[in-house]
């Protein structure tokens, strides 16, 4: 098993390039910006950045946006109420993707 630093260097070349890749994916359509303004993504661990990049890439390729991911969750769970949708909209993108995978497995 390779270390996160080795994976960053192998896939992106440097942590700065990984941060640029995450920022390019982290649009309003895919990402709720909850990053600490003082620290920013530069202080986030390589492992978490790699995970975030993988999640955002999967959501973009599979669903296109967070809203479509939320629609897919509602469809799988057969829920149409607006309150449920609003609650899901407050969740982070990785949590939504994990919830979708769990709901799909349960269905």
Buried (B, 14 or more C-beta within 10 A) or exposed (E): EEEBEEBBBEEBEEBEEBBEBBEEBBEEEBBBEEBEEEEEBEEBEBEEBBBBBEBBBBBBEEBEBBBEBBBBBBEBBEEEEEEBBEEBEEBBBBEBBEBBEEBEEEE
